[in-house]
Each structure stands twice: as C-alpha cells, then as structure tokens.
Amino acid sequence: MCGIFAYLNYGVDRERRYILQVLFNGLRRLEYRGYDSAGISIDDSVSDRKTPQSSSTCPPPPLVFRQEGNIESLVKSVYQATINLNLEESFSVHAGIAHTRWATHGEPAQRNSHPQTSGNGNEFLVVHNGVITNYEVLKETLVRHGFTFESETDTEVIAKLAKFVFDKANEEGDQTVTFSQVVLEVMRHLEGAYALIFKSWRYPSELIACKRGSPLLLGVKELNEDGSNRSAFHNAKFVSENGNPKELFLASDANALVEHTKKVLVIEDGEVLHLKDGGLSILKFENDKGRGGGALSRPASVQRALSFLEMEVEQINKGHYEHYMQKEIHEQPESLITTMRGRLLRGGSSKAKSVILGGLKDHLKTIRRSRRIVFIGCGTSYNAALAARPILEELSGIPVTMEIASDLLDRQGPIYREDTAVFVSQSGETADTLLALEYALENGALCVGITNTVGSAIARNTHCGVHINAGAEIGVASTKAYTSQIVVMVMLALAIGGDAISSEARRDAIIEGLFDLPNKVREVLKLDMEMKDLAKSLIDEQSLLVFGRGYNYATALEGALKVKEVALMHSEGILAGEMKHGPLALVDENLPIFVIAARDACFSKQQSVIQQLHARKGRLIVMCSKGDAAAVYPGLSCRAIEVPQVEDCLQPVVNIIPLQLLAYHLTVLRGYNVDQPRNLAKSVTTQ
C-alpha cells in the first residue's frame, strides 16, 4: 500500500540537494508497493531553531510538494519549483518527510496526495499509511470548530486534529505542550489502522512517528564528527546522547533503509517515537477513553533495543535483469536452497532423514493433538497453503481446512482452543490476515506464522512460526515467495508427521525430492524462450482458462492469478473435476485452455479431461511430465509444455514456473508495467 519515508540529519551538514536525493531515493525503494501519487515536505531556509514557546522568532512554514502520477513527475516538479531556492544551502539539522499514495479515500489527485496539511501555513503535516474508520465523525466535529477541508482523504483529518489539539492546549494555558503530547492526544481520537509521521514548524527539526496495524521502521546511522559512518554497533542499543551526529530514517519497508543502515527498530503498535535533538524517546500509547479533561498526559517512556537487518543492497537491485519479476522468477533455485538451508537432514546409516524447524519444535506435540489445522491467508499465500494441504492431511492425519482471511472475519467462522491456525503472509503485515490472527488469538487457538519478513506483525504476534527466507521480493506479483511458502509447508507436514513409522518411506522420498528440487527448478527455467513464444501466440487473446486438480488445483489458481495480475488479461483457474458443471460451455476452437496434467494420482482423470476438451475442438495447451507429450497424447492437436517430474507434493513448485514465465512475457509483450500492475499494491495493509 502507501509508502512512507522520512529523513532527519542531526549534527552533520547536508545540502538541500542531498536531502532531496535521499527522500526521492527512499520513495523509489517503496514504489513497488503500488501508488498513484507522491509528495514530500522539506524545510524552507535556515532560521532560528528555537520553539515558539521560547522565542518570538518563528521558522518559516515548511515547503510541500505533491504530484499525481509517478515519482519522476514529483522530482521534476520539485526541481522546477526550487529554481528560486538554493540547492547548495546546508542544514546541520533538517527533517524531511515523503510519501507515495495508493488511493483509498478520494481519487488520485494533487489535493489528495500526502503530506496532508492542517491548513494555510502548513503548521502540522502528516503522511499516512492505513485507513481511519471514524474520519467522517472527526471531520464533522472539526468543521463545527471552523476548519475547512480541501481533500477527500481521511488523512487530512489527522493533520487538522493535531492543530486543534495544539491550539486548545495553548488556549488552556499549557505553553509547554510537547510534540509527543499533541500526537498522543490525536491518537486517542483515531480508530482504524495507520502508520503516521508528523512534522511541524511549531517543533522545528523534530519528527513524530506512531503506528497501529501498519508497518513502520526506524533506521539509525551514527556518524563521526567528520560525517563518516561509525562501525561500532554499541551493543545493539540506541545511542541517545544529544549532540551525537547521526542520520535517522523512517520507512514502511526495510528496502528503503538497507542502503543507509542495517541498525533498525521495528516500531510496535501503540508506540510513539519522538525524534528530537539527535535523541529518541519512545512513549507507549494507552487509550484511556475514560479520562477527564485537563492537561495532556505524560506517559512513561519505553526502552527498546535495535536489531540488525539481515539484508544486502544487492537483493533490492535488478542486477542484469530488466524487471524485478524476471529476476525473482530466475532466483528461485537459490531462494529454495535458502529456504531449506539448515532445516533438512539426510541422515546416515543409523539416522533417519528428518526436518528441523526451530521455531516450531516446542509446539509440535500441541499441533499433533489439534482437532484440526486451519490455514488462513489471502491471494497467493492462500494458494500456497492450498497446494500444501494434501500432504499435510496425508502425513499428519489431522483434518485441514482452508480460510480466506476476509471471509473468515465476515462470517465469524468458528475457531476453537483445540485448533491450530496457520497464518500465511509474504509481508507478515496483510491487514485481513492480521485481523484474523487477532480473532484466532481471542478464541484461544495455537497460532503459527509463515512469513517472509522477520519482525513483521504476524511474526511477532503468533505463538510460533517459520520464516520462509526467500529474500526480498520487490515485484508486486509474488513468485519466489510462493514456491518457498509451499516448501516450508511441506516441511511443516514432514515435521508434524515425523513420528509415524508407517509413512517413513514416503517422508524419506519427499526429503530426497526437496534436496533435488533446486536442480529441477533450474531445468524448468530453461523453458523461458518457449514460454515467450507461447506468450506471442496469446498476446491478442482476452481470456485464458487453466484446469488443474489434486495438488495442481492450486497451480491452476495461482497461474491464472499471475496472468490476471500483471498481463491484465481475464484468466480463471478451475478445478478440473468441475469442468462439466458449467465451464465446459465456454469451450470452443478460439478460447485458449491450459491443462496441467503431470503424472500424479490425478493423471488418468486429467487425461480424460483433455480428451473431452479435444472432442469439443478446444484450443489446448497441456503441461505434462517430460516424455509424455508424444507417448501419452499422440494425435492431439495441442501445444505441450514438458516439465521435470518430482514427488507429487513438490510438483506445484515446478509446475507454476512456466505459468510465471508466461505471465511475465505476456505482460512485457503487451507493454504493461510488470513490476507495478495497475491498481495493485505489494503489501495490502488496509481492508
């Protein structure tokens, strides 16, 4: 969803040109999340940095630049507007904020872009990711107090509410109200999910960050007096002495921080970070709705330690690839190796093959005693869980049910204390999945997280879990995270069923298959040019049907979703067993139909499906096991895509890759943006 970035330099001279470059590059690192407009705010000229409470000299209002369209449009407009500004002007202390917006309230337009302002003079500015559900009530109240609104956003309410709180405190004689007190009071009135950064000329060179339900991180780069980077990690503690030169960064994603620093603080829900005088204070928001009026509260501070990002800048660069999606498709042999590293044991003459999932070892007995296992996810993560469901049922003997997170919440589906609820999310911040997690925790279920993001909300709030370790995924359409999720859930099935002697041979075969899986993926990636050629034959089509069953019903759903997401072509994944219950009416000689028919327990049934589609002159594309095209389907006028055969529960990992390649090439040939599909965001942090 929306991207937030902020940069504060303290005690180190930075030119305005440099500050703008940092802010713009921060936004570029976040643009993969999806956006339709962008904006920044920087300080005007150097002036007295004392607060108005201690001096009659007020700093000039900050400059605000907002633009509909892409980041480069914003960059162009800013440099055009700064013709009369000195780009070489140096600031020893400066706080800038930036934002990419994905429209939820109000159309994409300059007036709806962020930062949103409290009014003329930009007294309070705010950037926001999330949705304020009670903004209409707050807006009505503020209008009655004389405020006028220029945008259709829920965010403008926040900025104007901050001014209202500040003015009211001063009217009541509190001339020393702090920035954090103002924000804490604003938070008391907000309902919904948000990550916020506040900037105000009332509090020069200070920033406030807070969150509830949307991701936000702080990055810390400590500097020597000459501005060079300090190498010491200082025992992972934040160095808060005033006067210590440093650069501070706030972002909604670690991708925007890693090129500057690896020392980060993952901000928790309800925390308010106050950056002032080179120091950091953390306050914990307590929503005391029953308190009376009077002076604004001064809550106690919280002590937190910094963590270290396990990420390299190279992971967020394209390298020699043209697009992130292309890079991530071809990274899958390596990402699968990383996912499995240290978790698979081949055993020896006296040891059995086994799986070690450190994050689950203390909870395996509880999971084995569960009445059922409930997979909960959205989109691609749901499809990955669906692909793993058969093997989990087979090895564990426990009933496994599937839930789309939003649907579970809509109908308040039953979750019991005897259940194990498994939450699957690439980002670990998916709004519907997080709400479903809260619901499951309230109902007493054991909650397991499967995410790609260390320190994410799902990773922090579940009882236990597994990180998929697929590496940074920038393309909006998930590729390597999907295959790593399947592999993690297959390993989960092996771990849960690890004490059953009757299935030992089956488990050993799967583990051997896992060891060899990266090689099979390398082999199937050689189909790249063949899938590009297929894409050329489909470039003018309007629809595509994908039939699968058994393990590969999920492959049909995910393959169709990839084509739909990036190529903007109608595509539908269909359970082949349902073919005669409606979909068969669509079959003619023009509609392309992709049938997944690798050798597994459903192979003979898929042969029958192919014969029936062929009898109705269907325009078939068949994915089959290597060697089957000529041997099994002689005489059929269909295009065959041959893939390596692996263990049936791992076949979805191999089979999805040709469909990922097809979606990629189809998108590029059609001239669409493959990394930032229309209307879509990477991390869906609003409902």
Beta strands, then each sheet from edge to edge (+ up, - down):
strand 1: 3-15
strand 2: 37-42
strand 3: 63-68
strand 4: 90-101
strand 5: 116-117
strand 6: 124-132
strand 7: 192-200
strand 8: 207-212
strand 9: 217-222
strand 10: 246-251
strand 11: 263-266
strand 12: 271-276
strand 13: 279-284
strand 14: 307-308
strand 15: 344-345
strand 16: 354-355
strand 17: 372-377
strand 18: 400-404
strand 19: 419-425
strand 20: 446-451
strand 21: 464-467
strand 22: 543-548
strand 23: 570-575
strand 24: 592-597
strand 25: 619-625
strand 26: 639-643
sheet 1: 3+ 2- 4+ 1- 10+ 9- 11+ 14-
sheet 2: 5+ 6- 7+ 8- 12+ 13-
sheet 3: 15+ 16-
sheet 4: 18+ 17+ 19+ 20+ 21+
sheet 5: 23+ 22+ 24+ 25+ 26+
end
